[in-house]
Amino acid sequence: MNILITGATGFVGSHTAERLVASGHSVRALVRKSSSLQWLQNKPIEIAYGTLTNPESLQEALKNIDVVIHIAGVVAAKNRLAFYEGNHIATRGLLEACKQYGNTLKRFIFISSQTAGGPSLDGIPVTEETPPHPITTYGRSKLAAEEECKHFEQYFPVTILRLPAIYGPRDTATLSFFQAISRRIKPLIGFKNKSVNLCYVGDIALAIECAMLAPIAGNRLYYIGSKENYSWQELSGIAAEVMKKRGVFIRIPHTIVATIAGVSELLSVFKTRPSVLNWEKRLDMTAQYWTCSIERAERELGYTPEVSIRQGFRETVEWYRTKKWM
């Protein structure tokens, strides 16, 4: 198939592009002029330039494309409008372009987030049937983008994938977790045990390919992630074992998290780029259950995660060390 990927220069996007190329597909990456191409260099990936909020600029990028995989989005912003512009409005622009110029389009895959559905409120992993209840502006902007996608289902099949927390080579978001373990510190937020669905990036790329190929996936929503949900105690213990670091558990009170988040947001006013850790992010960090069920994806997409948590942690740590990130 001929595939157009937005966000292919990023963490999830670059791994997805590599997997699809390895599977024999033709991949075209939609990028901005200012985008870094470091993860795409020396790979058989075509580069197309365009702006998501300007549908006319995407006409050439969409030529002869069978599948669009929309991964690009905004995970950090200084205000509510910026979140909606980067996630909701940008998605609408791409959908409009697909409607106008996607004459050969067979599937549109929108990469959403578990935050669009919100955390589990009772400890039972959320499913596609759980009423969405996002707790941050980021989550609400991704949910708005999902709703926008549904408006275009009459023009082409749309598949929505909600992703959990992700780790793996090239990731900067979970780097601090591994750095803490390297310093023999096992951080735990709050005094109640918290659980999370954490998935290796290679398995996310696998799930995207499964969704692209499964006929049943048109106009469907799926939670993607690992088969198991983990407590942070388990994850810290496994990471310490992989890194051969004993370490001690240190609990960080929610008040301390809130203080750090508030200060980080205040300081971001004086920076060009917004801080990933902001006042709202504390809500994500202090929620007790970021757990989900991938049963529908397993049943309908044939998706089965391939990388165990130990193997994934080992590969991630080795990559960080090789690149001297840690």
N, C-alpha and C positions, 0 to 999 in steps of 0.2 A: 504493500500500500504506500501511497504518498501521504506523508504526515507532516502537519505544521504544528510546531510546539512553541508556545509562548513561555517565557521563563526558562528557556533551555540553558541559559548561562548560569543559573543558580544551582543550588544544592540538589533538590529533587529533580529539576528539569534536566540537568546534565547527565545524571545517572539514567534517567528515562530515555534520553536521546541515545546514549551508548547502548542500552539494551535493545532498542528497536533497530538500530543499525546492525547490531550483531545478529538479529533475527532476520535480516535481509530486507528490511523496509527502507524506503527512501525518506530521509528526514530533512526537513527545512526548519531552521530556527528563526523565529521572528525576534529581532533585537533592536534596541535603540542605538543611535550613533555613539552614545557615551558608554555603552555596555562593555564590560571586560569579557573577552573571549577566551580566558585562560583555560577553562575546562573543555573547550571545544576545539582547541588548536590541534592540528595534525589528525583530524578525524574527518571522514567523508560525510560531512554535514553542510548542507547549503545554507548560506546566510541571507536573510531577507530583512530589509529595514522598513519600519513602519511605526505608527503610533496608534495605540488601541482606541484612543478617543477621537481619532480621525479615520472613519471607515474608508474614505477614498484612498488613503495611503496604503491600504491593505489589499488593494485589488490584485497587484502582481503576486503578493505573497500567497494568496488563496488560489492562484491558477493551478488547475489540475490536482487539487488536494482532495484526498478521500476522507481524512480524519483530522480534526483540529483538537489538540490537547491543550487546554488553557490552564497553565500552572502559575503564570505571573500574577503577582498580587502584592499588596502592601501589608506588612506585618507590624510595622512601627510607624507612627505618625504623630504630629504635634497637636492635631485637633480632630474633631469628629468629621469635618468635611473632607479632610485628606484621606481618612480611611474609606469613606464612601466613594470618593473620586477614584482611588486606586483599586478598589475591589468591585463595587457595584457599577459605577458609571463606566469604568474601563471594560468590564464584562459586557455591558450593554452595547458599547461601541463595537466590540468584536463580533457579537451576535448579529448586529445590524449589517456589518460587513459580510458575514457569512451568508446572510439572507440575500444580499445584493449580488455578491460576486462568487459565492461558493456553489457554482453550478454542478460540480461533481461531488459535493460533500455528502458523505454517508453517515457520519457520526460526529457529534460534538461532545467532548468530554470535559466537564468542568471539575477542576480539583479544588474542593472546598476543604473545610476544617471541622474537626470535632467540636470546636468552639461554636459553630453555627447551631449545633444541636444542644450544646450546654452540657455540664457535668451530670453524672448520676446524682439524684437527690436522696436515694435510699440505699445505695450500695449495690443495687442490681444493675448490671451493665446495660447501658442504653441501647436501643435498637432503632431501626428505621421507622418504627411505629410510635416511638416516644415523641410526644409533642415538643417541638423545639423551644428552648428557653435560654438563649445566649445571655451571658452575664457581663459581656464587655462590648464596647463599640466595635472592636475588631470582629467579634463573633456576629454581631448584628449586621455588619456590613457584608460579611460572607453569606449570611442567610438571605439578605436582600438580593445578592447576586444569584443565589440559587433560585429565588422566586422569579428573577428576570429570565433565567434560563427556561423556566417552564412556559413562559410566554411565547417561546420560539419552537416549542415541540411540534407545532403544526407544520413547520417548514423543514425540519430535519430532526432525527432522533438525538436526544440529549441524555447523557449519562452523568450523574453527579456522584462524586466520590468524596466522602468525608474522611480526612486523614487525621491520625492521632499525633502524639509526640513522635518525632523521627530522629534517628541518630545514624551515624556512619561517617565514612571518609568525606572530607570537605565541609562537614557541618561545624558551624561556629556556635550554634545555640546550646548544644550539650557539652561543648568543650570545657566549660567551667566545672561541670560535674566531674569529669575525668581528672581535671587538674586538682580538684579538692581531694579526690581519692589518692592521687599521686603524692599529695602532702600528708597522707595518712589521716585525713579528715573525712568522715562520712556524714554529710549534712542532712538533717531531717527538719522539715518545716512544720512548726506547731507541735503540740503534745498529743495529738491524735494521729494514729497511723493512717497514711494516705496511700491510695492505689492509683495506678496509671496504666494505660495501654501504650507501650513503647515498641516501635517497629523499626527494623533495619531498613535502610533506604533501598537496598537491592530488592527487598520484598515489596516495597511500594511500587517500584518500577515494574515488577512482575504483575502486580494487581492492575496497574494501568494498562498493560498489554492484554491481560485477560479481559478487561472491560471493553477494550477496543475490538476484540475478536468475537465476543459472545453476542449472538443475535438477540438474545433475550434482554440484553442490558439497555436497549433503547428506552428512553423515558423512564428510567429507574434510578433510585437512590440507594447507595451502598455505604456502609461503614467499612473502612479498610484498616487493617492493623495486624497485630500479632494475635495468635490464637489464645494466648494467656494474658491475663491482666496481672500486674505485679505490684507488690508493695515496694515503697522506696527502700525499706530495710533489705528486702531481697536483692534489689538492683545494686545497692551499695555493697552488699556482701559479695555478689558475683563479680562486680568490677574490681573490688579489692583482691579477690582470689585470682582473677585474670592478671592483674598488675603485680601480684605478689607483694601487696601492701596490707599490713594488718589493720591499722587505723582504729579510730574510736568514733562512736556516734556522737554527734553534737546537734542538739535540738535548738532551732532558731525560732523564738516566739513570733507569732503573727504581728505583734506590735513592732518588732524590729524590722520585719519584712516591709510593713507599711511605711515605716520611717525612711528606710533606704529607698523605697519606691518613690516616695514623695520628694526626697532630696534629688534623686536621679531625674525626675521630671522637671523640677525647678532648674537644675543645671542645664538641661537640654534646651532651655530657652536661649542660652548663649552659644549653642552649638549649631552647626549647619545641618547635621543629621539628627533626627529624633532618637531618643533613647528607647531601646527595646523594653527595658524595665521602667515602667511608668506607674502612675497611681492606679490605673485600672488593671494592669498586669498582676498586681498583688492579689486580685480576686481569683485569677487563674491559678496562681501559685498556692493559695490557701484553701482552694476547694478540695474536699476530701476524696472524691471519687471521679477521676477522669477515666472511666472504664466504659468499654463498648463491646458489643457482640458482633463478630464478623460472619455469623452463621449464614446470612443471606448471600454474602459474597462467595462463601465456600460452595453453597448449594447451586447458585445460578451462574456464577462466573467460572467455577472450577478453580478458584483461587485457594492455594495452600501455601502459607509462608514456608520458606525453605531454610532460612538461617536461624539457628538457635541463638538465644540471648548470649550465651558464652562465646560462640563463634563470632557473632556480630561485634561484641565488645572487644574480642581479641583483634579482629581485623581493624577496627576503628582505632584502637590504641596503637597498633603497629603503624598505621598510616600517620597518626599524629606525631609519633616519635620520628618517623622517617622524614617528615616535613619540618621537624623541629618546632612544632606547635606546642609541644609539651615536654 
